[in-house]
Amino acid sequence: QSLKKRDRNRQAKSTLRSAIKSALTLATEKGDKDAVTVALRKATRLLDKAAVHGVLHKKTAARHISRLTKRVKSAQA
């Protein structure tokens, strides 16, 4: 059971990291603002889901969302 849970958590964290990285790279490229918004929304949704499913602690997910949003907004400004 622990091995299955570990694999599931690893997959979820890998997906999270990819979504966060894509949102940050889109924001720093100064490209399409709609694409950045969609990427940020996707990353936020994945972080919230990870918190609900126990992959991340609730406050850890909130901290990541806050920092990511702040970085994306400052990169767009």
ChimeraX commands (.cxc) that place a marker at each C-alpha (Angstrom):
marker #1 position 0.00,0.00,0.00 radius 0.5
marker #1 position 2.76,2.40,0.87 radius 0.5
marker #1 position 4.50,1.72,-2.44 radius 0.5
marker #1 position 1.32,2.44,-4.37 radius 0.5
marker #1 position 0.77,5.63,-2.40 radius 0.5
marker #1 position 4.38,6.70,-2.95 radius 0.5
marker #1 position 4.06,6.20,-6.70 radius 0.5
marker #1 position 0.80,8.15,-6.78 radius 0.5
marker #1 position 2.34,11.00,-4.75 radius 0.5
marker #1 position 5.44,11.10,-6.96 radius 0.5
marker #1 position 3.30,11.33,-10.07 radius 0.5
marker #1 position 1.19,14.09,-8.57 radius 0.5
marker #1 position 4.24,16.10,-7.47 radius 0.5
marker #1 position 5.87,15.71,-10.86 radius 0.5
marker #1 position 2.73,17.00,-12.57 radius 0.5
marker #1 position 2.63,19.90,-10.11 radius 0.5
marker #1 position 6.21,20.89,-10.78 radius 0.5
marker #1 position 5.63,20.78,-14.53 radius 0.5
marker #1 position 2.52,22.96,-14.29 radius 0.5
marker #1 position 4.26,25.49,-12.05 radius 0.5
marker #1 position 7.28,25.65,-14.34 radius 0.5
marker #1 position 5.15,26.15,-17.45 radius 0.5
marker #1 position 3.21,28.97,-15.78 radius 0.5
marker #1 position 6.45,30.71,-14.78 radius 0.5
marker #1 position 8.08,30.32,-18.19 radius 0.5
marker #1 position 4.99,31.64,-19.95 radius 0.5
marker #1 position 4.91,34.62,-17.61 radius 0.5
marker #1 position 8.56,35.50,-18.15 radius 0.5
marker #1 position 8.33,35.23,-21.94 radius 0.5
marker #1 position 6.06,38.30,-22.06 radius 0.5
marker #1 position 3.77,36.53,-24.47 radius 0.5
marker #1 position 0.05,35.87,-24.53 radius 0.5
marker #1 position -1.62,36.93,-21.29 radius 0.5
marker #1 position -4.51,34.51,-21.82 radius 0.5
marker #1 position -2.10,31.57,-21.98 radius 0.5
marker #1 position -0.45,32.71,-18.77 radius 0.5
marker #1 position -3.83,32.98,-17.05 radius 0.5
marker #1 position -4.81,29.50,-18.17 radius 0.5
marker #1 position -1.48,28.04,-17.02 radius 0.5
marker #1 position -1.76,29.78,-13.64 radius 0.5
marker #1 position -5.32,28.53,-13.19 radius 0.5
marker #1 position -4.23,24.97,-14.05 radius 0.5
marker #1 position -1.34,25.06,-11.59 radius 0.5
marker #1 position -3.59,26.48,-8.87 radius 0.5
marker #1 position -6.17,23.80,-9.48 radius 0.5
marker #1 position -3.55,21.04,-9.31 radius 0.5
marker #1 position -2.13,22.44,-6.08 radius 0.5
marker #1 position -5.60,22.54,-4.52 radius 0.5
marker #1 position -6.27,18.97,-5.62 radius 0.5
marker #1 position -2.97,17.81,-4.16 radius 0.5
marker #1 position -3.92,19.38,-0.84 radius 0.5
marker #1 position -7.32,17.71,-0.85 radius 0.5
marker #1 position -5.86,14.29,-1.64 radius 0.5
marker #1 position -3.14,14.54,0.99 radius 0.5
marker #1 position -0.17,14.86,-1.33 radius 0.5
marker #1 position 0.61,18.29,0.12 radius 0.5
marker #1 position -0.45,19.94,3.34 radius 0.5
marker #1 position -3.22,22.50,2.93 radius 0.5
marker #1 position -1.07,25.44,4.02 radius 0.5
marker #1 position 1.85,24.30,1.86 radius 0.5
marker #1 position -0.41,24.36,-1.17 radius 0.5
marker #1 position -1.73,27.79,-0.20 radius 0.5
marker #1 position 1.83,29.11,0.18 radius 0.5
marker #1 position 2.80,27.76,-3.25 radius 0.5
marker #1 position -0.29,29.30,-4.85 radius 0.5
marker #1 position 0.39,32.66,-3.23 radius 0.5
marker #1 position 4.04,32.76,-4.27 radius 0.5
marker #1 position 3.29,31.57,-7.78 radius 0.5
marker #1 position 0.55,34.15,-8.28 radius 0.5
marker #1 position 2.79,36.92,-6.98 radius 0.5
marker #1 position 5.64,35.91,-9.32 radius 0.5
marker #1 position 3.36,35.68,-12.34 radius 0.5
marker #1 position 1.78,39.07,-11.64 radius 0.5
marker #1 position 5.15,40.77,-11.15 radius 0.5
marker #1 position 6.51,39.20,-14.34 radius 0.5
marker #1 position 3.53,40.47,-16.32 radius 0.5
marker #1 position 3.81,44.01,-14.96 radius 0.5
marker link #1:1,2 radius 0.2
marker link #1:2,3 radius 0.2
marker link #1:3,4 radius 0.2
marker link #1:4,5 radius 0.2
marker link #1:5,6 radius 0.2
marker link #1:6,7 radius 0.2
marker link #1:7,8 radius 0.2
marker link #1:8,9 radius 0.2
marker link #1:9,10 radius 0.2
marker link #1:10,11 radius 0.2
marker link #1:11,12 radius 0.2
marker link #1:12,13 radius 0.2
marker link #1:13,14 radius 0.2
marker link #1:14,15 radius 0.2
marker link #1:15,16 radius 0.2
marker link #1:16,17 radius 0.2
marker link #1:17,18 radius 0.2
marker link #1:18,19 radius 0.2
marker link #1:19,20 radius 0.2
marker link #1:20,21 radius 0.2
marker link #1:21,22 radius 0.2
marker link #1:22,23 radius 0.2
marker link #1:23,24 radius 0.2
marker link #1:24,25 radius 0.2
marker link #1:25,26 radius 0.2
marker link #1:26,27 radius 0.2
marker link #1:27,28 radius 0.2
marker link #1:28,29 radius 0.2
marker link #1:29,30 radius 0.2
marker link #1:30,31 radius 0.2
marker link #1:31,32 radius 0.2
marker link #1:32,33 radius 0.2
marker link #1:33,34 radius 0.2
marker link #1:34,35 radius 0.2
marker link #1:35,36 radius 0.2
marker link #1:36,37 radius 0.2
marker link #1:37,38 radius 0.2
marker link #1:38,39 radius 0.2
marker link #1:39,40 radius 0.2
marker link #1:40,41 radius 0.2
marker link #1:41,42 radius 0.2
marker link #1:42,43 radius 0.2
marker link #1:43,44 radius 0.2
marker link #1:44,45 radius 0.2
marker link #1:45,46 radius 0.2
marker link #1:46,47 radius 0.2
marker link #1:47,48 radius 0.2
marker link #1:48,49 radius 0.2
marker link #1:49,50 radius 0.2
marker link #1:50,51 radius 0.2
marker link #1:51,52 radius 0.2
marker link #1:52,53 radius 0.2
marker link #1:53,54 radius 0.2
marker link #1:54,55 radius 0.2
marker link #1:55,56 radius 0.2
marker link #1:56,57 radius 0.2
marker link #1:57,58 radius 0.2
marker link #1:58,59 radius 0.2
marker link #1:59,60 radius 0.2
marker link #1:60,61 radius 0.2
marker link #1:61,62 radius 0.2
marker link #1:62,63 radius 0.2
marker link #1:63,64 radius 0.2
marker link #1:64,65 radius 0.2
marker link #1:65,66 radius 0.2
marker link #1:66,67 radius 0.2
marker link #1:67,68 radius 0.2
marker link #1:68,69 radius 0.2
marker link #1:69,70 radius 0.2
marker link #1:70,71 radius 0.2
marker link #1:71,72 radius 0.2
marker link #1:72,73 radius 0.2
marker link #1:73,74 radius 0.2
marker link #1:74,75 radius 0.2
marker link #1:75,76 radius 0.2
marker link #1:76,77 radius 0.2
view
